[in-house]
Amino acid sequence: MKSLLVEVCIGTSCHLLGAQDLLQAIEEFVPENQAKLDIRGVTCLKTCGRGPNVRIDGQVFTNVTPDYLIAVIQSYLLQEEELLCPK
Amino acid sequence: MSQVTEVVKIRRKVLSEIARMAFAGNLKENVEEILQTVVTETGPRYRCCVHKERAVLKDRVNLALCQPINTSLAISAENALNMEFADIPIVSVLPEACDQCPIDKFMVTDACRNCVAHHCINSCARKAIMVVNNKAYIDQSKCVECGLCKKSCPYCAIIEISRPCERACDLEAINAGADRRAVIDYNKCVECGACKTACPFGAIGDRSVIVQLIQMLKNSDKHIYAILAPAFIGQFGLKVRPGQVMKAVKELGFYEVHEVAFGADITTIEETKEFAATVPAERAFMTTSCCPAFVGMVEKHMPEMLEQVSSTVSPMIATGRWIKNNDPNALVVFVGPCIAKKAEAKKYPDDIDYVLTFEEMTAMLVGAGINVSEVEDDGYQTIASRDGNAFARAGGLVQAVVDATAQMAPDVVVKPHRSEGLSNCKAALRQIKDGKIDANFFEGMACFGGCVGGPGTLSDYRVTSRLVDNHANTAKITASPENNTAVEEIKKGDNWHHGH
């Protein structure tokens, strides 16, 4: 299965607005899901000032909070599962 | 600061926006815009209405411009741009932001079952508890807040409420005023910043001088030096290298950027000399003098202990003096994790010109459009010792002085003890004095974790403490007395002490 690409901006503007809390939330995310994720730190997603920003599978999300990030990742993973084994 | 809450985000956005406008040269024209951009009509709402939020925000902007709370923003901006610093306290309560939290200390919750035994009523010597609507009720006019009812209830139905600011303050310097808004007693406050971190409404803030500094960086022909406290390691996350931070800060317009860890070596050497000369001959024990909130606590709350405090200047002052000794045209800006340093710098106007927290410095970087993670690493190698770098975390100072003593005065016995948190420091000092703790050298740190746990930091101290140690181990020399540049600097003149 292709892993889900999650790019967390760790640029200074996003860092100031809490990017580290997002990385920590992903770290604490259930381990069996960790393998399905490809977590990368990027230096800028060109949406500074509305941070912290995250790009998931090519789509940029702004003003991301830890809870919101986990919810979005979960919905992506769920979609992928349904594609693999349709109900 | 471990978590970036909404309150923290708003504060940081205000600082970044102000810095951005100050760098762009349009602060005076556009300052009112902050009220529209940081709080939007459609954005998340935390208070009753958008007007209340903007009123709070106006207080924040004034504080960030170092102007009195009720000034109109256009005037505040103009004053700040004209290098005016209002004589406002370093730490103050934003009256509009304070939610006037309840002051009743004990409250009966819905867990009360109106039981038959009524331990609460029986336990209350003041007869302040009665049953109303099938539930215990505390008559607040009679309650003396002894807490016996809380202890007596088998359902734990009576809870004790304390205001976060009051609970955070180890020195009882913040209390509810007549209108229930928090009021700081400046005779007791040592500017540690614990209340600022604790208040979930963000109602306590420290004054900022970023606009005045940006003006200097843009217009002054002085050599403006930034000196970074050793705790700067790790503030920008795991991936950002110290060399990137040094270079990024320089790009703000500083003449040179130096480490305060160098001054920490001077402090260590001088403090070790002082220790060897005075303990136990003149005093039974000596305490450190680096943490300004700790020193402030001794000054304001235990003046009888002042004689025990080292007279050696802090690494910040030592670094400032070192730079100014070598460059008469220098202005020195200290950047650190600490709010109390703003108060310390006021006492030493000849050595330190401005103080910023890491948070303020980062807001300046954002405002200037500098992304530290994209700045090239200039491969910076620390010029301080390992021990000087380790000052950033709790225990670093003890280690430095023990190592220095082993080299400089091997016959002297150091029996160290250390504490973090002001009330722990206070208790430990008393115990050492009474002989209950066998120690002759005491390291006092107001913040948990030491400087890396300060209120002006950007990263969790448990992470940064580790990174500080990793960085310290890259130093080419181990103990402070091996730092020849520092030793030479000390030889130039004996001005590394102060009287209290």
Chai-1 contact restraints between the chains, C-beta under 6 A:
chainA,res_idxA,chainB,res_idxB,connection_type,confidence,min_distance_angstrom,max_distance_angstrom,comment,restraint_id
A,I10,B,G237,contact,1.0,0.0,6.0,A-B,restraint_1
A,I10,B,S373,contact,1.0,0.0,6.0,A-B,restraint_2
A,G11,B,N371,contact,1.0,0.0,6.0,A-B,restraint_3
A,G11,B,S373,contact,1.0,0.0,6.0,A-B,restraint_4
A,T12,B,L365,contact,1.0,0.0,6.0,A-B,restraint_5
A,T12,B,V366,contact,1.0,0.0,6.0,A-B,restraint_6
A,T12,B,N371,contact,1.0,0.0,6.0,A-B,restraint_7
A,T12,B,V372,contact,1.0,0.0,6.0,A-B,restraint_8
A,S13,B,V366,contact,1.0,0.0,6.0,A-B,restraint_9
A,H15,B,F236,contact,1.0,0.0,6.0,A-B,restraint_10
A,L16,B,R12,contact,1.0,0.0,6.0,A-B,restraint_11
A,L16,B,T362,contact,1.0,0.0,6.0,A-B,restraint_12
A,L16,B,V366,contact,1.0,0.0,6.0,A-B,restraint_13
A,L17,B,K9,contact,1.0,0.0,6.0,A-B,restraint_14
A,G18,B,V4,contact,1.0,0.0,6.0,A-B,restraint_15
A,D21,B,Q3,contact,1.0,0.0,6.0,A-B,restraint_16
A,D21,B,V4,contact,1.0,0.0,6.0,A-B,restraint_17
A,G41,B,K239,contact,1.0,0.0,6.0,A-B,restraint_18
A,T43,B,S373,contact,1.0,0.0,6.0,A-B,restraint_19
A,T43,B,E374,contact,1.0,0.0,6.0,A-B,restraint_20
A,C44,B,N371,contact,1.0,0.0,6.0,A-B,restraint_21
